[in-house]
């Protein structure tokens, strides 16, 4: 499902115009982005949670040469699905 399909489905469920649904989705994404950029955890009970975690430096290999190399530490976004979302995935 892409953004346009999600907006269409949100509009149907909420019985609002697509333009309103798109504004709401954009506002949701912006709010999550702001929270993540501050290092906050975003928890949506039943749906899941987003948080920034630090990935440690680790050893890797150059796929062309096989030479060992260091992969630098970095921050990544972790999503953990909530119970309701996990149950929906099991039904699919």
Secondary structure per residue as TSV (DSSP state, phi and psi in degrees):
chain	resnum	aa	ss	phi	psi
A	1	X	-	360.0	125.1
A	2	X	-	-94.2	-179.2
A	3	X	H	-61.1	-43.4
A	4	X	H	-62.2	-40.8
A	5	X	H	-68.1	-38.2
A	6	X	H	-65.3	-43.9
A	7	X	H	-60.3	-44.7
A	8	X	H	-60.1	-45.2
A	9	X	H	-68.2	-39.8
A	10	X	H	-61.3	-42.3
A	11	X	H	-61.8	-40.8
A	12	X	H	-64.9	-47.4
A	13	X	H	-64.5	-45.5
A	14	X	H	-84.8	-7.1
A	15	X	T	53.7	52.6
A	16	X	-	-129.1	162.2
A	17	X	-	-63.0	153.6
A	18	X	H	-58.6	-36.3
A	19	X	H	-62.4	-38.8
A	20	X	H	-66.8	-44.6
A	21	X	H	-61.1	-39.9
A	22	X	H	-66.1	-41.5
A	23	X	H	-62.0	-40.4
A	24	X	H	-66.4	-42.2
A	25	X	H	-64.6	-43.4
A	26	X	H	-61.7	-40.7
A	27	X	H	-65.4	-40.6
A	28	X	H	-60.7	-48.5
A	29	X	H	-62.9	-39.7
A	30	X	H	-65.6	-41.6
A	31	X	H	-64.7	-41.3
A	32	X	H	-65.4	-43.3
A	33	X	H	-60.0	-43.5
A	34	X	H	-62.1	-45.6
A	35	X	H	-63.3	-44.8
A	36	X	H	-63.3	-40.7
A	37	X	H	-65.5	-24.1
A	38	X	T	-86.7	-7.4
A	39	X	T	89.5	8.2
A	40	X	-	-78.2	155.0
A	41	X	-	-94.9	136.1
A	42	X	E	-107.6	118.3
A	43	X	E	-116.3	122.9
A	44	X	E	-117.2	98.5
A	45	X	T	-53.9	129.1
A	46	X	T	88.9	-29.9
A	47	X	T	-92.7	-55.8
A	48	X	E	158.6	-175.4
A	49	X	E	-137.7	147.8
A	50	X	E	-116.0	136.6
A	51	X	E	-155.2	156.1
A	52	X	E	-88.9	131.1
A	53	X	E	-127.1	151.2
A	54	X	E	-91.0	125.6
A	55	X	E	-94.4	126.7
A	56	X	-	-70.8	157.8
A	57	X	-	-61.2	143.8
A	58	X	E	-147.3	165.2
A	59	X	E	-83.2	142.6
A	60	X	E	-141.1	-174.8
A	61	X	E	-134.0	142.1
A	62	X	-	-69.3	121.5
A	63	X	T	-64.4	-25.8
A	64	X	T	-80.2	-43.9
A	65	X	T	-104.8	-17.9
A	66	X	-	79.2	-0.1
A	67	X	-	-65.6	138.5
A	68	X	E	-68.5	146.8
A	69	X	E	-148.9	161.9
A	70	X	E	-94.2	129.2
A	71	X	E	-96.5	119.0
A	72	X	-	-66.7	155.2
A	73	X	-	-64.5	148.0
A	74	X	E	-158.9	165.8
A	75	X	E	-92.7	138.6
A	76	X	E	-131.9	160.2
A	77	X	E	-96.1	129.3
A	78	X	E	-109.7	133.3
A	79	X	E	-116.0	128.6
A	80	X	E	-117.7	119.8
A	81	X	E	-67.7	142.6
A	82	X	-	-83.6	174.4
A	83	X	H	-58.9	-46.6
A	84	X	H	-61.9	-41.8
A	85	X	H	-68.8	-40.0
A	86	X	H	-60.7	-43.4
A	87	X	H	-63.9	-39.6
A	88	X	H	-63.5	-38.0
A	89	X	H	-65.8	-36.1
A	90	X	H	-69.2	-26.8
A	91	X	H	-77.5	-20.1
A	92	X	-	-76.0	360.0
